[in-house]
Amino acid sequence: MDNFWLILSSAIIVGIGILSIPLLPSKIKAFVSFFFVLLVAIATSIPAVNALLGTPIEIFLPGSSFFGEIPLRIDALAAWFILIINLTCLSGAFYGIGYMKPYHTQKANLSLHWTLFLLFQASMLWVCMLQHSLAFLIAWEMMSLSSLFLVLFEHEKKDTLKAGLNYMVQMHLGVAFLTVGFIWVYFAQGSFDFLAISDYFGTNFNAWLFLVFFVGFGIKAGFVPLHSWLPHAHPAAPSHISGVMSGVIVKLGIYGIIRVALMLQSELLLIGESILIISIITGIFGILNASVHRDFKKMLAYCTIENIGIIGAGIAGLTAAYRLSKKGINSILFEKESNTGGKVEYAVSITTPSFQPRVYKLIEELGLKEAEISFLPTMMGMLLGGEILNVEDLNKMVESLPQEEKGYFQKVMGEVMGSSFDIFEPSPRLLELRNISFEEYLKDCPLKLRKMFFEPMMGFTFMDELDISKFSAEYGLFQLRFGMEIMGGRAHTFEENVKIVTNVLEKKIIDSGSEVKLSSEVKKIEKVEKGFKIHYEKFGEISSQQVDRVVITTPLFVSKRIFPLLKLEKGVFYEKTKCSFVRGILRTDKTVIMGMPQNEANIRMFFVAFSYEHQVYPMDKRKPIKFDILYDDYKVFREKELEAAFPILVPKGKAPDLKTNVEGVFLCGDFYYYPTLDTAVRTAERVADLIG
């Protein structure tokens, strides 16, 4: 195919891609975008290879009377940069397929991201091919603006906006210098063709005009002292964008300088020595800043702490690693399962910002707030006998109670809804109730009310035989509050489970330089002279890793087993349970069902965790579940034994301190009085603060 038609086809491909990507489902946008990037790369690489093999290309595009003809030239210099651009963009787009998976719920944001990526590639290619001053400036500006909006993908973060603003100002300062240079040449030579620059250098002093172009292109190239946008924009951008910017967009500043330098006719020694001195200063400055971290706090962190070993990559471990990475501290996470997330896979919802504030803040910070879906009361039901009741039916049952029973119910619920379940600063009344059992708290409760409402709401204890004398009254009131939050329509989830939160956290901490070791079960933690040695098993082989400090997020009995030096009070115990993963045709439109005691199906909880997968928990794990009550047709495709469902606080029990009796060892997780995701996140953040 003729070179002209190849180049024209690349522009058409870009146009088709920009128009079609927003119309595609989120899950395939990245794959289709990669396909368009590949097509553009093929269409433009063929002419580039031809040029490198000795056949330079020169095409004149028709223009207006003011513009004149627009020359499009591909010589060896342009060809080399075109190939670099295509290779880097292909690598970036391919990596972006996986990197952007956690954001698939942000449909509009994803559409904009991938259309801008395609435009970014095209504009960089046009910068290399166009040799008409005005057309070149348009392509240069498109490149700058598309890269700016790609940097601003996580625009909800203040640091990202600040980095984007800095980048925008400096890029347009560079454009201003380039515009001055091109106007200078036009008024002197009367042409927008790049060849007019060479003509100007042939009859005039070269240094001043070259200086103008050097500043304009040098800002993009990151020469000192024109580099200040680099350390802000690159970390703010998604990883694949940062890679493309580092690999190509900075080099296009070099391309512009080389393009102009090749046209110089005089003052070669002066200009050459000046460029050499600036390049040496830039190189030394870059090496020094790479060897010691730019952020002084991070520099101190790297000098004093080599790494942190985190046992468990559930939401507590991932949050701890994420917060430590913000302080410049790297972590190594050890997770025995083949994927991260821990029990989050079984947590289908989060409750209100007032009840779980730290989780909500984290979700907003990760850019996931728009992906939330509300759990409406109509989506929930209660399984009584063999019948599924609406939540409204339960409310009617409470309303039908005799006045004395209704008054008792309102008294208890008033205390439940009026208490502050803050793990570090709970209501004084809750501290009192920590010392008595829930059985003692309900000693005056009418039996019918207790069996109809209070005991069924204890489902999250996962006790085969419910014994409310085994846990504290504080814990019982927490369970009531947790259940009311869910059943009251104040809970939220995501299209594909809460696990999306830990997926994004995993990406973030890996991108920050931390390491996640999957399928790596920690067998023992050993205190050594300098730090700790973590012994873990991976695929049957035992390995060791030395770290400076340790954060343990596993259930407390596991923590004690792997590190016997820990002194843990016996204030918390765990119940085992089993989760059945089911696919089938449901008889109900409910997405959450709580089983009442002694229901004939032996169902404690039912969740539509994914659009294609349901989770069912037994009331008594020793007995079979009767799935026929829920399904017309079904298949149990896997079952998972959960060694530790929810931690349970005993009367007069005390959760262990986050800073343990062993210096340098910390605990975090959902064991700290109230077993929620919020507790796991908040204890992890507290531990990160203690370390950093």
C-alpha positions as CSV (number, residue, x, y, z in Angstrom):
1,M,0.0,0.0,0.0
2,D,1.2,3.5,-0.8
3,N,2.7,5.4,2.2
4,F,0.2,8.2,1.8
5,W,-2.7,5.8,2.1
6,L,-1.1,4.1,5.1
7,I,-0.7,7.5,6.9
8,L,-4.3,8.5,6.0
9,S,-5.6,5.2,7.2
10,S,-4.0,5.7,10.6
11,A,-5.9,9.0,10.9
12,I,-9.2,7.3,9.9
13,I,-8.5,4.5,12.5
14,V,-8.0,7.0,15.2
15,G,-11.3,8.7,14.3
16,I,-13.2,5.4,14.3
17,G,-11.7,4.5,17.6
18,I,-12.5,7.8,19.3
19,L,-16.2,7.5,18.1
20,S,-16.6,3.8,19.0
21,I,-14.8,3.3,22.3
22,P,-17.4,5.3,24.3
23,L,-20.2,3.0,22.9
24,L,-18.5,-0.3,24.1
25,P,-19.1,-2.1,27.4
26,S,-16.6,-1.2,30.1
27,K,-15.1,-4.7,30.3
28,I,-13.9,-4.7,26.6
29,K,-12.9,-1.0,26.2
30,A,-9.3,-1.7,27.1
31,F,-9.0,-4.7,24.7
32,V,-10.6,-2.8,21.8
33,S,-8.4,0.3,22.5
34,F,-5.3,-1.9,22.4
35,F,-6.5,-3.2,19.0
36,F,-6.8,0.4,17.7
37,V,-3.4,1.3,19.0
38,L,-2.0,-1.8,17.3
39,L,-3.6,-0.8,13.9
40,V,-2.3,2.7,14.2
41,A,1.2,1.4,15.0
42,I,1.2,-0.9,12.0
43,A,-0.1,1.8,9.6
44,T,2.6,4.3,10.7
45,S,5.5,1.9,11.3
46,I,5.6,0.7,7.7
47,P,6.4,4.2,6.3
48,A,8.9,4.7,9.1
49,V,10.7,1.5,8.3
50,N,10.8,2.5,4.6
51,A,12.3,5.8,5.6
52,L,15.0,4.1,7.7
53,L,15.8,1.8,4.8
54,G,16.6,4.8,2.6
55,T,13.3,6.0,1.2
56,P,12.4,9.3,2.9
57,I,8.8,10.3,2.6
58,E,7.5,13.8,1.6
59,I,3.8,14.5,1.2
60,F,2.2,17.9,0.8
61,L,-1.3,18.2,2.2
62,P,-3.6,20.9,0.7
63,G,-4.1,24.0,2.9
64,S,-5.6,27.4,2.8
65,S,-4.2,30.5,1.2
66,F,-2.8,31.6,4.6
67,F,-1.5,28.1,5.7
68,G,-0.2,27.2,2.3
69,E,0.6,23.5,1.6
70,I,1.3,21.5,4.7
71,P,4.5,19.4,4.4
72,L,4.5,15.9,6.0
73,R,8.0,14.4,6.0
74,I,9.4,11.2,7.4
75,D,13.2,11.1,7.4
76,A,15.4,8.8,9.4
77,L,15.1,11.0,12.6
78,A,11.3,11.1,12.4
79,A,11.1,7.4,11.6
80,W,13.2,6.4,14.6
81,F,10.9,8.3,17.0
82,I,7.8,7.0,15.3
83,L,8.9,3.4,16.0
84,I,9.8,4.3,19.6
85,I,6.3,5.9,20.1
86,N,4.5,2.9,18.6
87,L,6.4,0.4,20.7
88,T,6.0,2.3,23.9
89,C,2.3,3.0,23.3
90,L,1.7,-0.7,22.5
91,S,3.4,-1.7,25.8
92,G,1.5,0.9,27.7
93,A,-1.9,-0.1,26.2
94,F,-1.2,-3.8,26.9
95,Y,-0.3,-3.1,30.5
96,G,-3.3,-0.8,30.9
97,I,-5.7,-3.7,30.1
98,G,-4.9,-5.2,33.5
99,Y,-4.2,-2.0,35.3
100,M,-7.6,-0.4,34.5
101,K,-9.7,-3.5,35.5
102,P,-10.5,-2.2,39.0
103,Y,-12.0,0.9,37.4
104,H,-14.4,-0.9,35.0
105,T,-17.4,0.5,36.9
106,Q,-16.3,4.1,36.0
107,K,-17.8,3.9,32.5
108,A,-17.5,7.6,31.5
109,N,-14.1,7.9,33.0
110,L,-12.8,4.8,31.2
111,S,-14.3,6.0,27.8
112,L,-12.5,9.3,28.2
113,H,-9.3,7.6,29.3
114,W,-9.0,5.2,26.3
115,T,-10.1,7.8,23.7
116,L,-7.5,10.2,25.0
117,F,-4.9,7.4,24.9
118,L,-5.6,6.9,21.2
119,L,-5.4,10.6,20.6
120,F,-2.2,10.8,22.6
121,Q,-0.5,8.2,20.4
122,A,-1.8,9.9,17.2
123,S,-0.7,13.4,18.2
124,M,2.8,12.2,19.1
125,L,3.1,10.6,15.7
126,W,1.9,13.8,14.0
127,V,4.5,15.8,15.9
128,C,7.1,13.6,14.3
129,M,5.7,13.9,10.8
130,L,4.4,17.4,10.4
131,Q,6.9,20.1,9.3
132,H,4.5,23.0,9.1
133,S,4.8,25.4,12.0
134,L,1.1,26.0,12.7
135,A,0.1,22.3,12.0
136,F,3.0,21.2,14.3
137,L,1.8,23.5,17.1
138,I,-1.7,22.1,16.8
139,A,-0.4,18.5,17.1
140,W,1.9,19.6,20.0
141,E,-1.0,21.1,21.8
142,M,-3.1,18.0,21.3
143,M,-0.3,15.9,22.7
144,S,0.0,18.2,25.7
145,L,-3.7,18.3,26.5
146,S,-4.4,14.6,25.9
147,S,-1.5,13.7,28.2
148,L,-2.8,16.3,30.8
149,F,-6.2,14.7,31.0
150,L,-4.6,11.2,31.2
151,V,-2.6,12.4,34.1
152,L,-5.8,13.7,35.7
153,F,-7.5,10.3,35.6
154,E,-7.8,10.2,39.4
155,H,-9.0,13.8,39.4
156,E,-10.8,13.5,42.8
157,K,-7.4,13.6,44.5
158,K,-6.0,17.0,45.4
159,D,-2.4,16.0,44.8
160,T,-3.3,14.8,41.3
161,L,-5.1,18.1,40.5
162,K,-2.1,20.0,41.8
163,A,0.2,18.0,39.6
164,G,-2.1,18.4,36.6
165,L,-2.2,22.2,37.1
166,N,1.6,22.4,37.4
167,Y,2.0,20.3,34.2
168,M,-0.6,22.4,32.3
169,V,1.1,25.7,33.1
170,Q,4.6,24.5,32.2
171,M,3.5,22.8,29.0
172,H,1.8,26.0,27.8
173,L,4.8,28.0,28.8
174,G,6.7,25.8,26.4
175,V,4.1,26.3,23.7
176,A,4.5,30.0,24.2
177,F,8.2,29.9,23.5
178,L,7.7,27.6,20.4
179,T,5.1,30.0,19.1
180,V,7.5,32.9,19.5
181,G,10.1,31.0,17.6
182,F,7.9,30.0,14.7
183,I,6.5,33.6,14.4
184,W,10.0,34.9,14.4
185,V,10.9,32.6,11.5
186,Y,7.7,33.5,9.6
187,F,8.2,37.2,9.7
188,A,11.8,36.8,8.7
189,Q,11.3,34.2,5.9
190,G,7.6,34.4,5.1
191,S,7.0,30.7,5.4
192,F,5.6,28.2,7.9
193,D,7.7,25.3,6.4
194,F,10.4,24.0,8.7
195,L,12.9,24.5,5.9
196,A,12.5,28.2,6.5
197,I,14.2,27.7,9.9
198,S,17.3,26.4,8.1
199,D,17.1,29.4,5.7
200,Y,17.0,31.8,8.6
201,F,20.0,30.2,10.3
202,G,21.9,30.6,7.0
203,T,21.7,34.4,7.0
204,N,21.3,35.3,10.7
205,F,22.9,34.9,14.2
206,N,21.8,31.4,15.2
207,A,22.1,31.4,19.1
208,W,19.2,33.6,20.0
209,L,16.5,31.8,17.9
210,F,17.9,28.4,19.0
211,L,17.7,29.5,22.6
212,V,14.0,30.2,22.2
213,F,13.4,26.8,20.6
214,F,15.6,25.1,23.2
215,V,13.5,26.5,26.1
216,G,10.2,25.6,24.4
217,F,11.3,22.0,23.7
218,G,13.5,21.8,26.9
219,I,10.5,22.1,29.1
220,K,9.0,19.0,27.6
221,A,12.4,17.3,27.7
222,G,12.8,18.1,31.4
223,F,16.2,19.8,31.3
224,V,17.3,21.5,34.5
225,P,15.9,24.1,35.5
226,L,12.9,23.4,33.3
227,H,12.1,20.0,34.9
228,S,9.9,20.8,37.8
229,W,6.7,19.3,36.3
230,L,8.3,15.8,36.0
231,P,8.4,14.6,39.7
232,H,4.7,15.7,40.1
233,A,3.1,14.6,36.9
234,H,4.6,11.1,36.6
235,P,3.6,9.7,40.0
236,A,0.1,11.3,39.7
237,A,-0.6,9.5,36.4
238,P,-1.8,5.9,36.1
239,S,1.2,3.6,35.8
240,H,0.9,2.8,32.1
241,I,0.5,6.5,31.3
242,S,3.5,7.4,33.5
243,G,5.5,4.8,31.5
244,V,4.5,6.2,28.1
245,M,5.3,9.8,29.3
246,S,8.7,8.7,30.6
247,G,9.5,6.6,27.6
248,V,8.2,8.9,24.8
249,I,6.8,12.3,25.6
250,V,9.9,13.5,27.3
251,K,11.9,12.2,24.4
252,L,9.8,14.3,22.0
253,G,11.3,17.4,23.6
254,I,14.7,15.9,22.6
255,Y,13.4,15.3,19.1
256,G,12.4,18.9,18.8
257,I,15.9,20.1,19.9
258,I,17.6,17.7,17.5
259,R,15.3,18.7,14.7
260,V,16.2,22.4,15.1
261,A,19.9,21.7,15.9
262,L,20.4,19.8,12.6
263,M,19.5,23.1,10.8
264,L,22.1,25.2,12.6
265,Q,24.6,27.0,10.3
266,S,26.9,28.9,12.7
267,E,27.7,29.3,16.5
268,L,28.0,25.5,16.6
269,L,30.7,25.4,19.3
270,L,28.9,27.9,21.6
271,I,25.6,26.1,21.2
272,G,27.1,22.6,21.5
273,E,29.0,23.5,24.7
274,S,26.0,25.1,26.3
275,I,23.8,22.0,25.5
276,L,26.6,19.7,26.9
277,I,26.8,21.7,30.2
278,I,23.0,21.7,30.7
279,S,22.9,18.0,29.9
280,I,25.6,17.1,32.4
281,I,23.9,19.2,35.1
282,T,20.6,17.6,34.3
283,G,22.1,14.1,34.4
284,I,23.8,14.6,37.7
285,F,20.7,16.2,39.2
286,G,18.6,13.3,38.1
287,I,21.1,10.7,39.5
288,L,21.2,12.5,42.9
289,N,17.5,12.7,43.1
290,A,17.1,9.0,42.2
291,S,19.6,7.9,44.9
292,V,17.9,9.9,47.7
293,H,14.2,10.3,47.7
294,R,12.7,13.7,46.7
295,D,10.4,13.8,49.7
296,F,12.4,14.5,52.9
297,K,10.0,12.3,55.0
298,K,10.3,9.5,52.5
299,M,14.1,9.9,52.5
300,L,14.2,9.4,56.3
301,A,11.8,6.4,56.0
302,Y,14.0,4.7,53.4
303,C,17.1,5.3,55.6
304,T,15.6,4.0,58.8
305,I,13.3,1.2,57.6
306,E,14.2,-1.3,54.9
307,N,10.8,-3.0,54.7
308,I,7.8,-4.0,56.7
309,G,6.5,-7.6,56.7
310,I,2.7,-7.7,56.6
311,I,1.1,-11.1,57.3
312,G,-2.2,-11.3,55.5
313,A,-3.4,-9.4,52.4
314,G,-7.0,-8.8,53.4
315,I,-8.4,-5.3,53.7
316,A,-6.4,-4.7,56.9
317,G,-3.1,-5.8,55.4
318,L,-3.6,-4.0,52.1
319,T,-4.7,-0.8,53.9
320,A,-1.7,-0.8,56.1
321,A,0.6,-1.3,53.1
322,Y,-1.2,1.5,51.2
323,R,-0.9,4.0,54.1
324,L,2.7,3.1,54.7
325,S,3.4,3.6,50.9
326,K,2.0,7.1,51.3
327,K,4.8,7.7,53.9
328,G,7.4,6.3,51.6
329,I,7.7,2.9,53.4
330,N,7.7,-0.3,51.3
331,S,6.1,-3.5,52.5
332,I,6.2,-7.1,51.7
333,L,2.7,-8.8,52.1
334,F,2.4,-12.5,52.7
335,E,-0.9,-14.1,51.7
336,K,-1.6,-17.8,51.9
337,E,-4.4,-17.7,49.3
338,S,-3.9,-17.3,45.6
339,N,-5.5,-13.9,45.6
340,T,-5.8,-10.9,47.9
341,G,-8.8,-9.7,49.7
342,G,-9.2,-12.2,52.5
343,K,-12.7,-12.2,54.0
344,V,-13.7,-9.3,51.9
345,E,-14.9,-11.8,49.3
346,Y,-17.6,-12.7,51.8
347,A,-18.5,-9.2,52.7
348,V,-21.2,-8.2,50.3
349,S,-21.9,-4.8,51.7
350,I,-20.8,-1.8,53.7
351,T,-23.0,0.4,55.8
352,T,-23.4,4.1,56.3
353,P,-20.7,6.8,56.4
354,S,-21.7,7.5,60.0
355,F,-21.3,3.9,61.0
356,Q,-18.3,3.0,58.9
357,P,-16.5,6.3,58.1
358,R,-13.0,5.1,57.5
359,V,-14.1,2.6,54.8
360,Y,-16.1,5.4,53.1
361,K,-13.1,7.7,53.2
362,L,-10.9,5.1,51.7
363,I,-13.5,4.3,48.9
364,E,-13.6,8.0,48.0
365,E,-9.8,8.2,48.0
366,L,-9.6,5.3,45.6
367,G,-12.1,6.9,43.3
368,L,-14.8,4.2,43.8
369,K,-17.6,6.2,45.3
370,E,-19.5,6.5,42.0
371,A,-19.5,2.8,41.7
372,E,-21.5,2.2,44.8
373,I,-25.0,0.6,44.6
374,S,-27.5,1.0,47.4
375,F,-29.1,-2.0,49.2
376,L,-32.8,-1.1,49.3
377,P,-35.1,-2.6,51.9
378,T,-37.1,-4.2,49.0
379,M,-34.0,-6.2,48.1
380,M,-33.9,-7.9,51.5
381,G,-35.9,-10.6,53.1
382,M,-36.3,-12.8,56.2
383,L,-36.6,-16.6,55.9
384,L,-39.2,-17.8,58.4
385,G,-40.0,-21.5,58.2
386,G,-40.2,-22.1,54.5
387,E,-41.4,-18.6,53.6
388,I,-39.5,-15.5,52.6
389,L,-40.9,-12.4,54.3
390,N,-40.3,-8.8,53.3
391,V,-38.5,-6.5,55.8
392,E,-41.7,-4.5,56.0
393,D,-43.5,-7.7,57.3
394,L,-41.0,-7.8,60.2
395,N,-41.7,-4.2,61.0
396,K,-45.5,-4.9,61.0
397,M,-44.9,-7.8,63.4
398,V,-43.0,-5.4,65.7
399,E,-45.8,-2.9,65.5
400,S,-48.4,-5.6,66.4
401,L,-46.6,-6.4,69.6
402,P,-48.4,-5.5,72.9
403,Q,-47.5,-2.1,74.2
404,E,-45.2,-3.4,77.0
405,E,-43.1,-5.5,74.5
406,K,-43.1,-2.6,72.0
407,G,-41.9,-0.3,74.7
408,Y,-39.0,-2.6,75.6
409,F,-38.1,-3.0,71.9
410,Q,-38.0,0.8,71.5
411,K,-35.9,1.2,74.6
412,V,-33.3,-1.2,73.4
413,M,-33.2,0.2,69.8
414,G,-32.9,3.7,71.2
415,E,-29.8,2.6,73.0
416,V,-28.5,0.8,69.9
417,M,-29.0,3.7,67.5
418,G,-27.9,6.4,70.0
419,S,-24.6,4.7,70.9
420,S,-21.2,5.6,69.3
421,F,-19.6,2.4,68.2
422,D,-16.2,4.0,67.8
423,I,-13.4,1.5,68.4
424,F,-11.2,4.0,70.1
425,E,-13.8,6.2,71.7
426,P,-17.0,4.2,72.3
427,S,-19.9,5.6,74.3
428,P,-19.3,5.3,78.1
429,R,-22.4,3.1,78.3
430,L,-20.9,0.6,75.9
431,L,-17.8,0.3,78.1
432,E,-20.1,-0.7,81.0
433,L,-21.9,-3.2,78.8
434,R,-18.5,-4.7,77.9
435,N,-18.5,-6.3,81.3
436,I,-21.8,-8.2,81.2
437,S,-23.2,-10.8,78.8
438,F,-25.9,-10.2,76.3
439,E,-27.9,-12.8,78.1
440,E,-27.8,-10.7,81.3
441,Y,-28.6,-7.5,79.3
442,L,-31.8,-9.2,77.9
443,K,-32.9,-10.7,81.2
444,D,-36.1,-8.7,81.3
445,C,-36.8,-9.1,77.6
446,P,-40.2,-10.8,76.7
447,L,-39.5,-14.2,75.3
448,K,-41.4,-13.7,72.1
449,L,-39.6,-10.5,71.3
450,R,-36.3,-12.1,72.1
451,K,-37.0,-15.1,69.8
452,M,-38.7,-13.0,67.0
453,F,-36.1,-10.2,66.8
454,F,-33.1,-10.0,69.0
455,E,-31.7,-13.6,68.6
456,P,-32.2,-13.7,64.8
457,M,-30.2,-10.4,64.5
458,M,-27.2,-12.3,66.1
459,G,-26.8,-14.2,62.8
460,F,-23.4,-12.7,62.2
461,T,-21.9,-14.5,65.2
462,F,-22.1,-17.7,63.0
463,M,-22.7,-19.9,66.1
464,D,-24.2,-23.3,65.3
465,E,-26.1,-23.2,68.6
466,L,-26.7,-19.6,69.6
467,D,-25.6,-18.9,73.1
468,I,-25.9,-15.2,73.9
469,S,-24.2,-15.7,77.3
470,K,-20.9,-16.2,75.5
471,F,-20.5,-12.7,74.2
472,S,-20.7,-9.3,75.8
473,A,-23.8,-7.0,75.8
474,E,-21.7,-4.4,74.0
475,Y,-21.1,-7.0,71.2
476,G,-24.8,-7.9,71.1
477,L,-25.8,-4.2,70.7
478,F,-23.2,-3.9,68.0
479,Q,-24.8,-6.8,66.1
480,L,-28.2,-5.2,66.4
481,R,-26.9,-1.9,65.0
482,F,-25.1,-3.7,62.2
483,G,-28.2,-5.6,61.2
484,M,-30.4,-2.5,61.4
485,E,-28.0,-0.6,59.1
486,I,-28.3,-3.3,56.5
487,M,-32.0,-4.0,56.8
488,G,-32.8,-0.2,57.0
489,G,-31.7,0.3,53.4
490,R,-28.5,2.2,54.5
491,A,-26.0,-0.3,53.2
492,H,-24.1,-0.2,49.9
493,T,-22.2,-2.6,47.7
494,F,-20.6,-2.6,44.2
495,E,-21.6,-4.2,40.9
496,E,-19.2,-7.1,41.5
497,N,-18.8,-7.3,45.3
498,V,-16.8,-5.2,47.8
499,K,-13.7,-7.0,46.6
500,I,-13.2,-4.2,44.1
501,V,-11.8,-2.1,47.0
502,T,-9.0,-4.6,47.8
503,N,-8.3,-5.1,44.0
504,V,-7.6,-1.3,43.7
505,L,-5.6,-1.3,46.9
506,E,-3.4,-4.2,45.6
507,K,-2.7,-2.3,42.4
508,K,-1.8,0.9,44.3
509,I,0.6,-0.8,46.6
510,I,2.3,-2.8,43.9
511,D,2.7,0.4,41.8
512,S,4.3,2.1,44.9
513,G,7.1,-0.5,45.0
514,S,5.7,-2.9,47.6
515,E,5.5,-6.6,47.0
516,V,2.7,-9.1,47.4
517,K,3.6,-12.7,47.8
518,L,0.6,-14.9,47.0
519,S,0.1,-18.6,47.9
520,S,2.7,-17.9,50.7
521,E,1.5,-19.2,54.0
522,V,3.6,-17.9,57.0
523,K,4.6,-20.8,59.2
524,K,6.7,-19.0,61.8
525,I,8.0,-15.5,62.7
526,E,11.4,-15.5,64.4
527,K,12.9,-12.6,66.3
528,V,16.5,-12.1,65.2
529,E,19.3,-9.7,66.1
530,K,18.2,-7.1,63.6
531,G,14.5,-7.4,62.9
532,F,12.5,-10.5,62.2
533,K,12.7,-13.5,59.9
534,I,9.5,-14.6,58.3
535,H,9.4,-18.3,57.3
536,Y,6.8,-19.1,54.8
537,E,5.7,-22.0,52.6
538,K,5.0,-21.5,48.9
539,F,4.1,-24.5,46.6
540,G,5.6,-26.9,49.2
541,E,8.9,-25.1,49.6
542,I,9.9,-23.2,52.7
543,S,11.6,-19.8,52.2
544,S,12.6,-17.0,54.6
545,Q,12.4,-13.2,54.4
546,Q,14.1,-10.8,56.8
547,V,12.2,-7.6,57.6
548,D,12.6,-4.8,60.1
549,R,9.1,-4.7,61.5
550,V,6.0,-7.0,61.3
551,V,2.3,-6.2,61.0
552,I,0.1,-9.3,61.7
553,T,-3.5,-9.2,60.4
554,T,-4.4,-12.8,60.7
555,P,-7.0,-14.1,63.2
556,L,-5.6,-13.9,66.7
557,F,-5.2,-17.7,67.2
558,V,-3.2,-17.8,64.0
559,S,-1.1,-14.9,65.1
560,K,-0.3,-16.7,68.3
561,R,0.5,-19.9,66.5
562,I,3.0,-18.3,64.1
563,F,4.6,-16.0,66.6
564,P,4.4,-17.6,70.1
565,L,6.2,-14.6,71.7
566,L,3.0,-12.6,71.5
567,K,1.0,-12.2,74.7
568,L,-2.6,-12.2,73.8
569,E,-5.4,-12.1,76.3
570,K,-8.2,-14.6,75.8
571,G,-10.9,-12.0,75.2
572,V,-11.8,-12.9,71.7
573,F,-12.9,-16.2,70.2
574,Y,-13.9,-17.3,66.7
575,E,-16.6,-19.5,65.2
576,K,-16.1,-21.6,62.1
577,T,-18.6,-21.6,59.3
578,K,-19.0,-22.8,55.7
579,C,-19.9,-20.8,52.6
580,S,-21.5,-22.5,49.6
581,F,-21.1,-20.8,46.2
582,V,-24.1,-21.4,44.1
583,R,-25.3,-20.6,40.6
584,G,-28.9,-21.2,39.6
585,I,-32.4,-19.8,38.8
586,L,-33.8,-18.1,41.9
587,R,-37.4,-18.1,43.0
588,T,-37.0,-14.7,44.7
589,D,-35.9,-11.2,43.6
590,K,-34.2,-10.7,47.0
591,T,-30.4,-10.1,47.1
592,V,-30.0,-10.5,50.8
593,I,-31.9,-13.0,53.0
594,M,-31.4,-13.5,56.7
595,G,-32.6,-16.8,58.1
596,M,-34.7,-16.9,61.3
597,P,-33.7,-19.6,63.9
598,Q,-34.9,-23.1,63.1
599,N,-35.9,-22.3,59.5
600,E,-36.4,-25.6,57.7
601,A,-33.9,-24.7,54.9
602,N,-31.0,-24.4,57.5
603,I,-30.1,-21.1,55.8
604,R,-28.4,-18.4,58.0
605,M,-27.5,-15.9,55.2
606,F,-28.0,-15.6,51.5
607,F,-26.3,-13.0,49.4
608,V,-26.3,-12.3,45.7
609,A,-22.6,-11.5,45.8
610,F,-22.1,-11.3,42.0
611,S,-24.5,-11.2,39.1
612,Y,-23.6,-14.8,38.4
613,E,-22.8,-16.2,41.8
614,H,-24.6,-16.5,45.2
615,Q,-23.2,-17.1,48.7
616,V,-25.2,-19.3,51.1
617,Y,-24.3,-19.8,54.8
618,P,-25.9,-22.6,56.9
619,M,-27.6,-21.9,60.2
620,D,-25.9,-25.1,61.5
621,K,-22.8,-26.1,59.4
622,R,-23.2,-29.7,60.6
623,K,-26.5,-30.1,58.7
624,P,-27.2,-29.9,55.0
625,I,-28.8,-26.8,53.3
626,K,-32.1,-27.2,51.5
627,F,-31.5,-25.0,48.4
628,D,-34.9,-25.9,46.8
629,I,-36.6,-23.2,48.9
630,L,-34.5,-20.5,47.1
631,Y,-34.0,-22.1,43.7
632,D,-35.9,-23.7,40.8
633,D,-32.6,-25.1,39.5
634,Y,-29.1,-24.7,41.0
635,K,-25.6,-26.0,41.2
636,V,-23.2,-25.8,44.1
637,F,-19.9,-25.4,42.3
638,R,-17.7,-25.0,45.4
639,E,-17.7,-24.8,49.2
640,K,-15.3,-23.0,51.4
641,E,-14.7,-23.8,55.1
642,L,-14.0,-20.5,56.9
643,E,-11.8,-21.2,59.9
644,A,-12.6,-17.8,61.4
645,A,-15.8,-16.1,60.4
646,F,-16.3,-13.1,62.8
647,P,-14.3,-12.5,66.0
648,I,-16.6,-12.5,69.1
649,L,-15.8,-10.5,72.3
650,V,-16.5,-12.4,75.5
651,P,-18.0,-10.6,78.6
652,K,-15.2,-8.7,80.4
653,G,-13.0,-9.4,77.5
654,K,-10.3,-7.1,76.2
655,A,-9.0,-6.9,72.7
656,P,-5.2,-7.0,72.4
657,D,-3.3,-3.8,71.9
658,L,-2.3,-2.9,68.3
659,K,1.2,-2.3,69.6
660,T,2.2,-5.7,71.0
661,N,4.5,-6.7,73.8
662,V,7.2,-7.4,71.2
663,E,8.9,-4.2,70.0
664,G,8.5,-3.8,66.3
665,V,5.4,-6.1,66.0
666,F,1.9,-4.7,65.5
667,L,-1.6,-6.2,65.1
668,C,-4.5,-4.9,63.1
669,G,-7.8,-6.4,61.8
670,D,-11.4,-6.8,62.6
671,F,-10.8,-8.3,66.1
672,Y,-10.8,-4.9,67.8
673,Y,-14.2,-4.9,69.6
674,Y,-16.5,-4.4,66.5
675,P,-15.9,-6.9,63.7
676,T,-16.4,-4.8,60.6
677,L,-14.4,-3.7,57.5
678,D,-14.2,-0.3,59.1
679,T,-12.5,-1.7,62.2
680,A,-10.0,-3.5,59.9
681,V,-9.3,-0.3,58.0
682,R,-9.1,2.0,61.0
683,T,-6.7,-0.3,63.0
684,A,-4.5,-0.6,59.9
685,E,-4.3,3.1,59.5
686,R,-3.5,3.5,63.2
687,V,-0.7,1.0,62.9
688,A,0.7,2.8,59.8
689,D,0.8,6.0,61.9
690,L,2.6,4.2,64.7
691,I,5.2,2.9,62.3
692,G,5.6,6.0,60.2
